[in-house]
Amino acid sequence: MNEFEPTLREVLSAGHAARFRASGDSMYPAIRSGDYLHIVPCDASKLRIGDIILARTERGLTAHRIVRIRVAEGSLQFTMRGDNALRCDRLVAAEAVLGVVESVENGGNARQTPPESATIIRFAAVLVRRLPSTFH
């Protein structure tokens, strides 16, 4: 078993920040493969739509944007989606959230995660690009 995830969980649960390299393009352009993510512990009750969280999911650790928050049976649940994805992920319980992405770094340049409004415009552009050419 890979020791990265248990170590990361331990670091964040102890109240420390963590930094690691992202892989994949599901959050493009906000997060690119190879970018470094700065993750900080968070109180799930303070998370808002538009925040990018790191959570344990069926496919492993995933950093995606919160698109919906709900309370079911007294427990917070989050719907996440990659900025470059057409479908939402399965619901994630608050207990599965490890932290929130505070900043993204590439080539030594750190940038705050873009707000949801900027991402909505990018997401719409992705949808338009994926439409069949008969609609253009």
N, CA, C and O atoms as CSV, one atom per row, in Angstrom:
chain,resi,resn,atom,element,x,y,z
A,1,MET,N,N,0.838,-1.198,0.000
A,1,MET,CA,C,0.000,0.000,0.000
A,1,MET,C,C,0.875,1.251,0.000
A,1,MET,O,O,1.917,1.291,0.654
A,2,ASN,N,N,0.455,2.235,-0.714
A,2,ASN,CA,C,1.151,3.509,-0.785
A,2,ASN,C,C,1.061,4.203,0.577
A,2,ASN,O,O,-0.020,4.293,1.159
A,3,GLU,N,N,2.181,4.686,1.077
A,3,GLU,CA,C,2.211,5.350,2.386
A,3,GLU,C,C,1.839,6.827,2.321
A,3,GLU,O,O,1.698,7.479,3.355
A,4,PHE,N,N,1.680,7.355,1.112
A,4,PHE,CA,C,1.408,8.785,0.964
A,4,PHE,C,C,0.102,9.190,1.630
A,4,PHE,O,O,0.083,10.124,2.431
A,5,GLU,N,N,-0.980,8.506,1.315
A,5,GLU,CA,C,-2.285,8.914,1.837
A,5,GLU,C,C,-2.353,8.856,3.362
A,5,GLU,O,O,-2.781,9.835,3.973
A,6,PRO,N,N,-1.952,7.756,4.009
A,6,PRO,CA,C,-2.007,7.745,5.482
A,6,PRO,C,C,-1.133,8.838,6.111
A,6,PRO,O,O,-1.512,9.440,7.116
A,7,THR,N,N,0.023,9.084,5.520
A,7,THR,CA,C,0.907,10.128,6.042
A,7,THR,C,C,0.267,11.499,5.885
A,7,THR,O,O,0.306,12.316,6.805
A,8,LEU,N,N,-0.323,11.753,4.713
A,8,LEU,CA,C,-0.992,13.028,4.465
A,8,LEU,C,C,-2.154,13.225,5.436
A,8,LEU,O,O,-2.321,14.307,5.997
A,9,ARG,N,N,-2.956,12.178,5.632
A,9,ARG,CA,C,-4.077,12.267,6.588
A,9,ARG,C,C,-3.570,12.599,7.983
A,9,ARG,O,O,-4.155,13.425,8.683
A,10,GLU,N,N,-2.489,11.958,8.382
A,10,GLU,CA,C,-1.926,12.192,9.717
A,10,GLU,C,C,-1.431,13.633,9.869
A,10,GLU,O,O,-1.683,14.274,10.889
A,11,VAL,N,N,-0.731,14.136,8.856
A,11,VAL,CA,C,-0.200,15.505,8.893
A,11,VAL,C,C,-1.346,16.514,9.005
A,11,VAL,O,O,-1.310,17.405,9.854
A,12,LEU,N,N,-2.364,16.373,8.147
A,12,LEU,CA,C,-3.482,17.322,8.155
A,12,LEU,C,C,-4.322,17.207,9.428
A,12,LEU,O,O,-4.761,18.221,9.970
A,13,SER,N,N,-4.547,15.989,9.906
A,13,SER,CA,C,-5.366,15.827,11.120
A,13,SER,C,C,-4.653,16.372,12.355
A,13,SER,O,O,-5.295,16.698,13.353
A,14,ALA,N,N,-3.319,16.473,12.286
A,14,ALA,CA,C,-2.556,17.069,13.389
A,14,ALA,C,C,-2.557,18.593,13.317
A,14,ALA,O,O,-1.969,19.259,14.169
A,15,GLY,N,N,-3.228,19.152,12.284
A,15,GLY,CA,C,-3.341,20.600,12.183
A,15,GLY,C,C,-2.268,21.270,11.341
A,15,GLY,O,O,-2.168,22.497,11.319
A,16,HIS,N,N,-1.466,20.470,10.646
A,16,HIS,CA,C,-0.391,21.018,9.822
A,16,HIS,C,C,-0.822,21.120,8.359
A,16,HIS,O,O,-1.684,20.368,7.907
A,17,ALA,N,N,-0.223,22.045,7.631
A,17,ALA,CA,C,-0.457,22.164,6.192
A,17,ALA,C,C,0.395,21.128,5.471
A,17,ALA,O,O,1.357,20.597,6.026
A,18,ALA,N,N,0.025,20.850,4.225
A,18,ALA,CA,C,0.776,19.899,3.408
A,18,ALA,C,C,0.889,20.442,1.990
A,18,ALA,O,O,0.078,21.254,1.544
A,19,ARG,N,N,1.907,19.975,1.306
A,19,ARG,CA,C,2.127,20.391,-0.080
A,19,ARG,C,C,2.500,19.152,-0.873
A,19,ARG,O,O,3.357,18.376,-0.449
A,20,PHE,N,N,1.861,18.959,-2.026
A,20,PHE,CA,C,2.206,17.837,-2.879
A,20,PHE,C,C,1.873,18.167,-4.323
A,20,PHE,O,O,1.164,19.134,-4.605
A,21,ARG,N,N,2.387,17.364,-5.222
A,21,ARG,CA,C,2.222,17.584,-6.660
A,21,ARG,C,C,0.944,16.907,-7.153
A,21,ARG,O,O,0.689,15.737,-6.869
A,22,ALA,N,N,0.149,17.675,-7.900
A,22,ALA,CA,C,-1.095,17.160,-8.476
A,22,ALA,C,C,-0.804,16.374,-9.746
A,22,ALA,O,O,0.173,16.634,-10.448
A,23,SER,N,N,-1.665,15.415,-10.025
A,23,SER,CA,C,-1.574,14.698,-11.295
A,23,SER,C,C,-2.976,14.594,-11.877
A,23,SER,O,O,-3.948,14.422,-11.141
A,24,GLY,N,N,-3.081,14.695,-13.179
A,24,GLY,CA,C,-4.366,14.633,-13.853
A,24,GLY,C,C,-4.824,16.008,-14.295
A,24,GLY,O,O,-4.282,17.027,-13.866
A,25,ASP,N,N,-5.834,16.026,-15.163
A,25,ASP,CA,C,-6.307,17.296,-15.719
A,25,ASP,C,C,-7.769,17.589,-15.400
A,25,ASP,O,O,-8.380,18.431,-16.057
A,26,SER,N,N,-8.336,16.919,-14.416
A,26,SER,CA,C,-9.755,17.115,-14.108
A,26,SER,C,C,-10.070,18.512,-13.587
A,26,SER,O,O,-11.219,18.946,-13.661
A,27,MET,N,N,-9.074,19.226,-13.061
A,27,MET,CA,C,-9.298,20.582,-12.549
A,27,MET,C,C,-8.703,21.655,-13.453
A,27,MET,O,O,-8.621,22.820,-13.065
A,28,TYR,N,N,-8.286,21.267,-14.660
A,28,TYR,CA,C,-7.729,22.224,-15.609
A,28,TYR,C,C,-8.766,23.283,-15.947
A,28,TYR,O,O,-9.918,22.913,-16.173
A,29,PRO,N,N,-8.453,24.548,-15.998
A,29,PRO,CA,C,-7.131,25.166,-15.914
A,29,PRO,C,C,-6.757,25.650,-14.517
A,29,PRO,O,O,-5.644,26.141,-14.329
A,30,ALA,N,N,-7.649,25.529,-13.527
A,30,ALA,CA,C,-7.330,26.009,-12.176
A,30,ALA,C,C,-6.133,25.269,-11.596
A,30,ALA,O,O,-5.273,25.871,-10.952
A,31,ILE,N,N,-6.083,23.962,-11.827
A,31,ILE,CA,C,-4.966,23.129,-11.370
A,31,ILE,C,C,-4.523,22.291,-12.560
A,31,ILE,O,O,-5.325,21.599,-13.186
A,32,ARG,N,N,-3.238,22.367,-12.857
A,32,ARG,CA,C,-2.687,21.600,-13.964
A,32,ARG,C,C,-1.853,20.453,-13.417
A,32,ARG,O,O,-1.290,20.554,-12.328
A,33,SER,N,N,-1.775,19.374,-14.162
A,33,SER,CA,C,-0.935,18.255,-13.756
A,33,SER,C,C,0.491,18.765,-13.565
A,33,SER,O,O,1.042,19.432,-14.441
A,34,GLY,N,N,1.079,18.449,-12.423
A,34,GLY,CA,C,2.423,18.918,-12.100
A,34,GLY,C,C,2.445,20.116,-11.168
A,34,GLY,O,O,3.481,20.419,-10.577
A,35,ASP,N,N,1.313,20.807,-11.027
A,35,ASP,CA,C,1.238,21.916,-10.071
A,35,ASP,C,C,1.386,21.368,-8.654
A,35,ASP,O,O,1.058,20.213,-8.381
A,36,TYR,N,N,1.883,22.216,-7.763
A,36,TYR,CA,C,1.937,21.864,-6.344
A,36,TYR,C,C,0.717,22.459,-5.654
A,36,TYR,O,O,0.409,23.638,-5.830
A,37,LEU,N,N,0.030,21.645,-4.873
A,37,LEU,CA,C,-1.136,22.089,-4.113
A,37,LEU,C,C,-0.737,22.306,-2.666
A,37,LEU,O,O,-0.077,21.462,-2.061
A,38,HIS,N,N,-1.137,23.436,-2.118
A,38,HIS,CA,C,-0.932,23.729,-0.700
A,38,HIS,C,C,-2.272,23.472,-0.028
A,38,HIS,O,O,-3.235,24.208,-0.243
A,39,ILE,N,N,-2.330,22.424,0.786
A,39,ILE,CA,C,-3.559,21.996,1.458
A,39,ILE,C,C,-3.474,22.385,2.929
A,39,ILE,O,O,-2.449,22.165,3.575
A,40,VAL,N,N,-4.547,22.960,3.455
A,40,VAL,CA,C,-4.606,23.286,4.875
A,40,VAL,C,C,-5.802,22.566,5.492
A,40,VAL,O,O,-6.818,22.351,4.832
A,41,PRO,N,N,-5.667,22.195,6.772
A,41,PRO,CA,C,-6.814,21.573,7.449
A,41,PRO,C,C,-7.987,22.547,7.468
A,41,PRO,O,O,-7.796,23.761,7.402
A,42,CYS,N,N,-9.186,22.014,7.557
A,42,CYS,CA,C,-10.355,22.894,7.547
A,42,CYS,C,C,-11.466,22.312,8.401
A,42,CYS,O,O,-11.520,21.109,8.660
A,43,ASP,N,N,-12.338,23.190,8.824
A,43,ASP,CA,C,-13.564,22.814,9.505
A,43,ASP,C,C,-14.623,22.668,8.414
A,43,ASP,O,O,-14.963,23.649,7.752
A,44,ALA,N,N,-15.140,21.472,8.222
A,44,ALA,CA,C,-16.082,21.213,7.127
A,44,ALA,C,C,-17.298,22.134,7.183
A,44,ALA,O,O,-17.881,22.441,6.143
A,45,SER,N,N,-17.687,22.575,8.360
A,45,SER,CA,C,-18.862,23.444,8.464
A,45,SER,C,C,-18.607,24.840,7.900
A,45,SER,O,O,-19.553,25.592,7.665
A,46,LYS,N,N,-17.345,25.191,7.681
A,46,LYS,CA,C,-17.006,26.513,7.139
A,46,LYS,C,C,-16.779,26.489,5.620
A,46,LYS,O,O,-16.566,27.535,5.007
A,47,LEU,N,N,-16.824,25.304,5.021
A,47,LEU,CA,C,-16.618,25.199,3.581
A,47,LEU,C,C,-17.794,25.789,2.827
A,47,LEU,O,O,-18.931,25.753,3.297
A,48,ARG,N,N,-17.511,26.330,1.659
A,48,ARG,CA,C,-18.526,26.987,0.830
A,48,ARG,C,C,-18.458,26.462,-0.599
A,48,ARG,O,O,-17.439,25.918,-1.025
A,49,ILE,N,N,-19.534,26.627,-1.318
A,49,ILE,CA,C,-19.556,26.286,-2.736
A,49,ILE,C,C,-18.454,27.101,-3.422
A,49,ILE,O,O,-18.312,28.300,-3.186
A,50,GLY,N,N,-17.702,26.446,-4.250
A,50,GLY,CA,C,-16.585,27.085,-4.935
A,50,GLY,C,C,-15.235,26.732,-4.339
A,50,GLY,O,O,-14.217,26.858,-5.019
A,51,ASP,N,N,-15.197,26.288,-3.073
A,51,ASP,CA,C,-13.931,25.865,-2.469
A,51,ASP,C,C,-13.444,24.589,-3.147
A,51,ASP,O,O,-14.246,23.747,-3.552
A,52,ILE,N,N,-12.142,24.455,-3.264
A,52,ILE,CA,C,-11.550,23.221,-3.770
A,52,ILE,C,C,-11.061,22.439,-2.565
A,52,ILE,O,O,-10.223,22.913,-1.797
A,53,ILE,N,N,-11.594,21.240,-2.412
A,53,ILE,CA,C,-11.247,20.429,-1.244
A,53,ILE,C,C,-10.499,19.170,-1.679
A,53,ILE,O,O,-10.612,18.717,-2.818
A,54,LEU,N,N,-9.744,18.629,-0.754
A,54,LEU,CA,C,-9.090,17.342,-0.947
A,54,LEU,C,C,-9.870,16.346,-0.105
A,54,LEU,O,O,-10.022,16.526,1.103
A,55,ALA,N,N,-10.365,15.291,-0.753
A,55,ALA,CA,C,-11.185,14.320,-0.040
A,55,ALA,C,C,-10.815,12.896,-0.455
A,55,ALA,O,O,-10.286,12.663,-1.542
A,56,ARG,N,N,-11.104,11.959,0.432
A,56,ARG,CA,C,-10.974,10.538,0.108
A,56,ARG,C,C,-12.227,10.138,-0.669
A,56,ARG,O,O,-13.342,10.302,-0.172
A,57,THR,N,N,-12.057,9.628,-1.850
A,57,THR,CA,C,-13.179,9.180,-2.673
A,57,THR,C,C,-12.932,7.732,-3.079
A,57,THR,O,O,-11.901,7.147,-2.747
A,58,GLU,N,N,-13.890,7.168,-3.800
A,58,GLU,CA,C,-13.751,5.779,-4.258
A,58,GLU,C,C,-12.490,5.580,-5.091
A,58,GLU,O,O,-11.878,4.513,-5.043
A,59,ARG,N,N,-12.099,6.595,-5.852
A,59,ARG,CA,C,-10.925,6.445,-6.721
A,59,ARG,C,C,-9.631,6.885,-6.042
A,59,ARG,O,O,-8.566,6.856,-6.660
A,60,GLY,N,N,-9.714,7.287,-4.794
A,60,GLY,CA,C,-8.529,7.736,-4.067
A,60,GLY,C,C,-8.632,9.210,-3.714
A,60,GLY,O,O,-9.717,9.791,-3.754
A,61,LEU,N,N,-7.509,9.809,-3.370
A,61,LEU,CA,C,-7.502,11.224,-3.015
A,61,LEU,C,C,-7.878,12.056,-4.233
A,61,LEU,O,O,-7.340,11.863,-5.323
A,62,THR,N,N,-8.810,12.986,-4.034
A,62,THR,CA,C,-9.302,13.811,-5.136
A,62,THR,C,C,-9.434,15.254,-4.674
A,62,THR,O,O,-10.022,15.532,-3.629
A,63,ALA,N,N,-8.878,16.173,-5.470
A,63,ALA,CA,C,-9.034,17.606,-5.211
A,63,ALA,C,C,-9.977,18.159,-6.272
A,63,ALA,O,O,-9.584,18.352,-7.423
A,64,HIS,N,N,-11.214,18.413,-5.882
A,64,HIS,CA,C,-12.233,18.952,-6.783
A,64,HIS,C,C,-12.980,20.079,-6.088
A,64,HIS,O,O,-12.891,20.255,-4.873
A,65,ARG,N,N,-13.714,20.832,-6.887
A,65,ARG,CA,C,-14.450,21.987,-6.393
A,65,ARG,C,C,-15.815,21.557,-5.844
A,65,ARG,O,O,-16.477,20.688,-6.411
A,66,ILE,N,N,-16.225,22.179,-4.731
A,66,ILE,CA,C,-17.556,21.940,-4.171
A,66,ILE,C,C,-18.580,22.651,-5.044
A,66,ILE,O,O,-18.472,23.852,-5.292
A,67,VAL,N,N,-19.579,21.898,-5.510
A,67,VAL,CA,C,-20.645,22.499,-6.323
A,67,VAL,C,C,-21.995,22.465,-5.604
A,67,VAL,O,O,-22.936,23.152,-6.003
A,68,ARG,N,N,-22.082,21.661,-4.544
A,68,ARG,CA,C,-23.331,21.583,-3.795
A,68,ARG,C,C,-23.032,21.108,-2.376
A,68,ARG,O,O,-22.164,20.261,-2.165
A,69,ILE,N,N,-23.760,21.662,-1.407
A,69,ILE,CA,C,-23.623,21.257,-0.006
A,69,ILE,C,C,-25.006,20.925,0.513
A,69,ILE,O,O,-25.968,21.652,0.266
A,70,ARG,N,N,-25.096,19.817,1.235
A,70,ARG,CA,C,-26.385,19.473,1.827
A,70,ARG,C,C,-26.173,18.822,3.189
A,70,ARG,O,O,-25.098,18.313,3.505
A,71,VAL,N,N,-27.237,18.859,3.978
A,71,VAL,CA,C,-27.241,18.173,5.265
A,71,VAL,C,C,-28.245,17.044,5.161
A,71,VAL,O,O,-29.418,17.264,4.859
A,72,ALA,N,N,-27.775,15.831,5.415
A,72,ALA,CA,C,-28.649,14.655,5.370
A,72,ALA,C,C,-28.421,13.856,6.640
A,72,ALA,O,O,-27.291,13.498,6.972
A,73,GLU,N,N,-29.497,13.586,7.336
A,73,GLU,CA,C,-29.435,12.826,8.592
A,73,GLU,C,C,-28.439,13.456,9.564
A,73,GLU,O,O,-27.701,12.754,10.255
A,74,GLY,N,N,-28.429,14.787,9.607
A,74,GLY,CA,C,-27.570,15.517,10.542
A,74,GLY,C,C,-26.109,15.557,10.160
A,74,GLY,O,O,-25.275,15.981,10.960
A,75,SER,N,N,-25.776,15.122,8.947
A,75,SER,CA,C,-24.382,15.090,8.515
A,75,SER,C,C,-24.196,15.920,7.254
A,75,SER,O,O,-25.013,15.863,6.335
A,76,LEU,N,N,-23.113,16.693,7.217
A,76,LEU,CA,C,-22.779,17.474,6.027
A,76,LEU,C,C,-22.296,16.557,4.913
A,76,LEU,O,O,-21.516,15.632,5.140
A,77,GLN,N,N,-22.776,16.831,3.702
A,77,GLN,CA,C,-22.322,16.091,2.526
A,77,GLN,C,C,-22.020,17.084,1.414
A,77,GLN,O,O,-22.696,18.104,1.275
A,78,PHE,N,N,-21.002,16.778,0.629
A,78,PHE,CA,C,-20.552,17.668,-0.428
A,78,PHE,C,C,-20.602,16.956,-1.768
A,78,PHE,O,O,-20.242,15.785,-1.885
A,79,THR,N,N,-21.058,17.692,-2.777
A,79,THR,CA,C,-20.942,17.226,-4.151
A,79,THR,C,C,-19.785,17.996,-4.763
A,79,THR,O,O,-19.745,19.225,-4.718
A,80,MET,N,N,-18.849,17.258,-5.332
A,80,MET,CA,C,-17.670,17.866,-5.937
A,80,MET,C,C,-17.684,17.604,-7.437
A,80,MET,O,O,-18.325,16.668,-7.915
A,81,ARG,N,N,-16.967,18.447,-8.164
A,81,ARG,CA,C,-16.797,18.224,-9.602
A,81,ARG,C,C,-15.496,18.885,-10.029
A,81,ARG,O,O,-15.154,19.974,-9.569
A,82,GLY,N,N,-14.792,18.218,-10.899
A,82,GLY,CA,C,-13.607,18.808,-11.492
A,82,GLY,C,C,-14.028,19.911,-12.450
A,82,GLY,O,O,-15.045,19.778,-13.131
A,83,ASP,N,N,-13.272,20.992,-12.517
A,83,ASP,CA,C,-13.599,22.101,-13.411
A,83,ASP,C,C,-13.634,21.660,-14.872
A,83,ASP,O,O,-14.320,22.274,-15.690
A,84,ASN,N,N,-12.904,20.609,-15.199
A,84,ASN,CA,C,-12.815,20.124,-16.572
A,84,ASN,C,C,-13.657,18.861,-16.763
A,84,ASN,O,O,-13.428,18.103,-17.706
A,85,ALA,N,N,-14.615,18.635,-15.887
A,85,ALA,CA,C,-15.445,17.427,-15.953
A,85,ALA,C,C,-16.894,17.791,-16.257
A,85,ALA,O,O,-17.372,18.863,-15.884
A,86,LEU,N,N,-17.566,16.900,-16.925
A,86,LEU,CA,C,-18.975,17.123,-17.252
A,86,LEU,C,C,-19.919,16.612,-16.174
A,86,LEU,O,O,-21.062,17.059,-16.078
A,87,ARG,N,N,-19.439,15.675,-15.364
A,87,ARG,CA,C,-20.296,15.069,-14.340
A,87,ARG,C,C,-19.741,15.317,-12.944
A,87,ARG,O,O,-18.538,15.479,-12.742
A,88,CYS,N,N,-20.658,15.339,-12.000
A,88,CYS,CA,C,-20.276,15.482,-10.595
A,88,CYS,C,C,-19.777,14.151,-10.056
A,88,CYS,O,O,-20.112,13.087,-10.576
A,89,ASP,N,N,-18.976,14.230,-9.013
A,89,ASP,CA,C,-18.535,13.046,-8.281
A,89,ASP,C,C,-19.673,12.593,-7.376
A,89,ASP,O,O,-20.665,13.301,-7.209
A,90,ARG,N,N,-19.523,11.415,-6.797
A,90,ARG,CA,C,-20.491,10.943,-5.800
A,90,ARG,C,C,-20.387,11.808,-4.547
A,90,ARG,O,O,-19.364,12.449,-4.305
A,91,LEU,N,N,-21.446,11.815,-3.765
A,91,LEU,CA,C,-21.449,12.588,-2.520
A,91,LEU,C,C,-20.278,12.197,-1.637
A,91,LEU,O,O,-19.881,11.033,-1.584
A,92,VAL,N,N,-19.735,13.183,-0.947
A,92,VAL,CA,C,-18.625,12.975,-0.027
A,92,VAL,C,C,-19.073,13.466,1.342
A,92,VAL,O,O,-19.549,14.593,1.477
A,93,ALA,N,N,-18.923,12.625,2.351
A,93,ALA,CA,C,-19.261,13.013,3.725
A,93,ALA,C,C,-18.177,13.934,4.272
A,93,ALA,O,O,-17.024,13.873,3.845
A,94,ALA,N,N,-18.555,14.780,5.210
A,94,ALA,CA,C,-17.610,15.718,5.819
A,94,ALA,C,C,-16.393,14.990,6.391
A,94,ALA,O,O,-15.284,15.525,6.373
A,95,GLU,N,N,-16.592,13.791,6.891
A,95,GLU,CA,C,-15.492,13.022,7.479
A,95,GLU,C,C,-14.438,12.630,6.448
A,95,GLU,O,O,-13.300,12.335,6.813
A,96,ALA,N,N,-14.796,12.624,5.174
A,96,ALA,CA,C,-13.856,12.249,4.116
A,96,ALA,C,C,-13.017,13.434,3.632
A,96,ALA,O,O,-12.074,13.255,2.862
A,97,VAL,N,N,-13.358,14.635,4.081
A,97,VAL,CA,C,-12.626,15.837,3.657
A,97,VAL,C,C,-11.347,15.958,4.486
A,97,VAL,O,O,-11.391,16.016,5.715
A,98,LEU,N,N,-10.216,15.994,3.795
A,98,LEU,CA,C,-8.931,16.100,4.485
A,98,LEU,C,C,-8.488,17.543,4.666
A,98,LEU,O,O,-7.829,17.879,5.650
A,99,GLY,N,N,-8.855,18.397,3.710
A,99,GLY,CA,C,-8.436,19.791,3.794
A,99,GLY,C,C,-8.932,20.562,2.592
A,99,GLY,O,O,-9.625,20.030,1.724
A,100,VAL,N,N,-8.560,21.832,2.562
A,100,VAL,CA,C,-8.963,22.715,1.468
A,100,VAL,C,C,-7.700,23.209,0.756
A,100,VAL,O,O,-6.677,23.468,1.389
A,101,VAL,N,N,-7.792,23.334,-0.564
A,101,VAL,CA,C,-6.666,23.833,-1.345
A,101,VAL,C,C,-6.596,25.341,-1.145
A,101,VAL,O,O,-7.492,26.081,-1.552
A,102,GLU,N,N,-5.509,25.781,-0.509
A,102,GLU,CA,C,-5.345,27.202,-0.224
A,102,GLU,C,C,-4.687,27.930,-1.388
A,102,GLU,O,O,-5.052,29.060,-1.711
A,103,SER,N,N,-3.709,27.269,-2.021
A,103,SER,CA,C,-3.042,27.883,-3.165
A,103,SER,C,C,-2.461,26.794,-4.061
A,103,SER,O,O,-2.333,25.632,-3.675
A,104,VAL,N,N,-2.119,27.219,-5.267
A,104,VAL,CA,C,-1.542,26.335,-6.280
A,104,VAL,C,C,-0.235,26.974,-6.724
A,104,VAL,O,O,-0.168,28.188,-6.916
A,105,GLU,N,N,0.803,26.162,-6.888
A,105,GLU,CA,C,2.115,26.684,-7.255
A,105,GLU,C,C,2.654,25.933,-8.464
A,105,GLU,O,O,2.559,24.708,-8.548
A,106,ASN,N,N,3.221,26.688,-9.395
A,106,ASN,CA,C,3.874,26.087,-10.556
A,106,ASN,C,C,5.091,26.931,-10.884
A,106,ASN,O,O,4.985,28.143,-11.073
A,107,GLY,N,N,6.235,26.294,-10.951
A,107,GLY,CA,C,7.463,27.020,-11.281
A,107,GLY,C,C,7.831,28.080,-10.269
A,107,GLY,O,O,8.446,29.087,-10.620
A,108,GLY,N,N,7.463,27.867,-9.010
A,108,GLY,CA,C,7.790,28.826,-7.965
A,108,GLY,C,C,6.798,29.960,-7.823
A,108,GLY,O,O,6.918,30.767,-6.902
A,109,ASN,N,N,5.818,30.044,-8.713
A,109,ASN,CA,C,4.798,31.093,-8.635
A,109,ASN,C,C,3.537,30.544,-7.987
A,109,ASN,O,O,2.885,29.659,-8.541
A,110,ALA,N,N,3.192,31.066,-6.812
A,110,ALA,CA,C,1.982,30.628,-6.114
A,110,ALA,C,C,0.818,31.517,-6.526
A,110,ALA,O,O,0.979,32.723,-6.717
A,111,ARG,N,N,-0.354,30.907,-6.661
A,111,ARG,CA,C,-1.559,31.673,-6.963
A,111,ARG,C,C,-2.701,31.113,-6.120
A,111,ARG,O,O,-2.775,29.911,-5.862
A,112,GLN,N,N,-3.569,31.993,-5.707
A,112,GLN,CA,C,-4.745,31.558,-4.966
A,112,GLN,C,C,-5.638,30.772,-5.911
A,112,GLN,O,O,-5.600,30.975,-7.125
A,113,THR,N,N,-6.435,29.880,-5.359
A,113,THR,CA,C,-7.356,29.145,-6.216
A,113,THR,C,C,-8.388,30.117,-6.758
A,113,THR,O,O,-8.876,30.965,-6.011
A,114,PRO,N,N,-8.738,30.021,-8.044
A,114,PRO,CA,C,-9.671,30.983,-8.627
A,114,PRO,C,C,-11.062,30.836,-8.043
A,114,PRO,O,O,-11.477,29.729,-7.697
A,115,PRO,N,N,-11.787,31.937,-7.929
A,115,PRO,CA,C,-13.146,31.867,-7.414
A,115,PRO,C,C,-14.058,31.108,-8.373
A,115,PRO,O,O,-13.753,30.942,-9.554
A,116,GLU,N,N,-15.171,30.658,-7.838
A,116,GLU,CA,C,-16.100,29.867,-8.637
A,116,GLU,C,C,-16.586,30.621,-9.867
A,116,GLU,O,O,-16.769,30.013,-10.922
A,117,SER,N,N,-16.801,31.933,-9.760
A,117,SER,CA,C,-17.322,32.685,-10.900
A,117,SER,C,C,-16.387,32.601,-12.094
A,117,SER,O,O,-16.852,32.474,-13.227
A,118,ALA,N,N,-15.082,32.667,-11.870
A,118,ALA,CA,C,-14.128,32.551,-12.970
A,118,ALA,C,C,-14.164,31.150,-13.549
A,118,ALA,O,O,-13.996,30.965,-14.755
A,119,THR,N,N,-14.381,30.173,-12.700
A,119,THR,CA,C,-14.409,28.790,-13.143
A,119,THR,C,C,-15.666,28.492,-13.947
A,119,THR,O,O,-15.621,27.690,-14.879
A,120,ILE,N,N,-16.776,29.115,-13.609
A,120,ILE,CA,C,-18.008,28.887,-14.358
A,120,ILE,C,C,-17.815,29.280,-15.813
A,120,ILE,O,O,-18.279,28.579,-16.713
A,121,ILE,N,N,-17.145,30.379,-16.045
A,121,ILE,CA,C,-16.879,30.822,-17.417
A,121,ILE,C,C,-16.007,29.797,-18.130
A,121,ILE,O,O,-16.274,29.449,-19.281
A,122,ARG,N,N,-14.969,29.311,-17.460
A,122,ARG,CA,C,-14.100,28.296,-18.070
A,122,ARG,C,C,-14.864,27.009,-18.322
A,122,ARG,O,O,-14.682,26.375,-19.361
A,123,PHE,N,N,-15.721,26.614,-17.380
A,123,PHE,CA,C,-16.504,25.391,-17.531
A,123,PHE,C,C,-17.436,25.508,-18.734
A,123,PHE,O,O,-17.588,24.554,-19.497
A,124,ALA,N,N,-18.057,26.668,-18.906
A,124,ALA,CA,C,-18.936,26.885,-20.064
A,124,ALA,C,C,-18.127,26.755,-21.354
A,124,ALA,O,O,-18.617,26.200,-22.338
A,125,ALA,N,N,-16.908,27.255,-21.356
A,125,ALA,CA,C,-16.060,27.143,-22.546
A,125,ALA,C,C,-15.749,25.679,-22.848
A,125,ALA,O,O,-15.725,25.282,-24.013
A,126,VAL,N,N,-15.513,24.878,-21.820
A,126,VAL,CA,C,-15.263,23.448,-22.020
A,126,VAL,C,C,-16.486,22.800,-22.644
A,126,VAL,O,O,-16.357,22.003,-23.574
A,127,LEU,N,N,-17.674,23.131,-22.146
A,127,LEU,CA,C,-18.895,22.553,-22.701
A,127,LEU,C,C,-19.057,22.906,-24.173
A,127,LEU,O,O,-19.400,22.046,-24.984
A,128,VAL,N,N,-18.817,24.150,-24.520
A,128,VAL,CA,C,-18.952,24.580,-25.909
A,128,VAL,C,C,-17.966,23.826,-26.795
A,128,VAL,O,O,-18.326,23.395,-27.890
A,129,ARG,N,N,-16.723,23.662,-26.333
A,129,ARG,CA,C,-15.722,22.939,-27.119
A,129,ARG,C,C,-16.122,21.488,-27.350
A,129,ARG,O,O,-15.753,20.901,-28.367
A,130,ARG,N,N,-16.877,20.900,-26.414
A,130,ARG,CA,C,-17.241,19.486,-26.519
A,130,ARG,C,C,-18.532,19.250,-27.302
A,130,ARG,O,O,-18.882,18.104,-27.582
A,131,LEU,N,N,-19.234,20.310,-27.653
A,131,LEU,CA,C,-20.450,20.148,-28.447
A,131,LEU,C,C,-20.104,19.637,-29.836
A,131,LEU,O,O,-19.038,19.946,-30.366
A,132,PRO,N,N,-20.998,18.858,-30.425
A,132,PRO,CA,C,-20.760,18.424,-31.806
A,132,PRO,C,C,-20.613,19.649,-32.708
A,132,PRO,O,O,-21.228,20.688,-32.468
A,133,SER,N,N,-19.795,19.512,-33.741
A,133,SER,CA,C,-19.494,20.644,-34.605
A,133,SER,C,C,-20.730,21.196,-35.316
A,133,SER,O,O,-20.685,22.332,-35.788
A,134,THR,N,N,-21.823,20.451,-35.414
A,134,THR,CA,C,-23.034,20.932,-36.065
A,134,THR,C,C,-23.672,22.084,-35.304
A,134,THR,O,O,-24.473,22.828,-35.869
A,135,PHE,N,N,-23.325,22.242,-34.016
A,135,PHE,CA,C,-23.891,23.311,-33.209
A,135,PHE,C,C,-23.069,24.587,-33.283
A,135,PHE,O,O,-23.538,25.634,-32.838
A,136,HIS,N,N,-21.884,24.540,-33.817
A,136,HIS,CA,C,-20.999,25.718,-33.850
A,136,HIS,C,C,-21.345,26.601,-35.012
A,136,HIS,O,O,-20.714,27.639,-35.208
